Amino acid sequence: MDVGDWILYWITGSRVDYPCPALVTGKHGSSRSLDITVFAKDGRHVLKTENGVRHIDDPDYPVPQRKEVGAWEPTKTFLRNLDLVSHGD
């Protein structure tokens, strides 16, 4: 993910809740973690900013940190576009 990309953000770090839209504002330390601005589900106002958020499926993401900071994953649109570019269809 790059700065300016939209992602889905899971506040609890688990897919049990509904995700919020978030904007990538930087890469924290390594490319495995992101700095993000989280928006309300309706996208109308900023809820918070988070630093060092890792991917929801990262097996090395410590559970306490995941619960405190949350987790992210790409949007379906991003994955669909990536698939189009990768396969040329």
Secondary structure, DSSP 8 states (H G I E B T S, - for coil): --TT-EEEEETTSSTTS--EEEEEEEE-SSTTEEEEEEE-TTSSSEEEEEEEEEETT-TTS-HHHHHHH-EEEE-HHHHHHHHHHHH--
